Amino acid sequence: MEKPVSNEKLAYYQEFLEIIPMLFQEDVSMALADTKTFIDVRISERLPLNAKTGQAVPQGGAQSTRL
């Protein structure tokens, strides 16, 4: 797990990222971000994201690399 975030609410969601894949039968990719930076990125092999932890969120938001 990446370095914990300082905001209590964001830290809660970061912990929840561990559970989300268990709720789906299919692969899940997800990213947690504040308004500027990706805090945590979880990428499955079948659903790649064009995002990395610590990277700035591009204008318009995250984009999937799968079309």
N, C-alpha and C positions, 0 to 999 in steps of 0.2 A: 504494500500500500504506500502511496505517496505521502509526503509530509502532510500532517493534519492542517486543515485550514483554520484561521483564527475566528471566523464568524461561526457562532454556535449552530445556526440553522444550516449553513452550508456543510458543516462537519457532519451533521445528522444525515444529510442527503448523500454525502460521500460514503458513510457506513452502509447506507441503504443500497448502494451500487453492488455490494456483495450479494444481496438477496434477489435483486431484480431478475437475473438470468434463470433462477430457479422457478420463476413464475411463468416461464414460456417454454414451449416445446421446441421452438425454433431458435436459431442463433440470435443473439442480441448484441448490438454495438451501441454504446452510449457515451455521452460526455457530460460532465458537470462543469459549468462555467459561471463566473460572475460576469459583470458587464464588460470586462476587459480581457480576461485570461481563462484558458481551459485549466481547471483545477485538477481534474482527474478524467482520464479517457480510457475506456475499456472497449477494445476492438476485437470482434470475432473474425476468424479467417474468411468467412463467407460474406461478411457485411463490413467491408473496410470503411473507415472514416478518414477524411482529410484533416485530421486534428491530432495534436500531440500535447501531452500534459506540459503546462508552462508556456505554451504558445499563445500568442495574442489571438483573440477571436476576430476573424475578418469581418469587415463591414458587410452586413447582410446575414451574418451567422455562419454556422458550420455547414459544410457541404459534403454529401456522400460522394465517394469516388466511384460508386456503382450506379450506373444509369439504367 
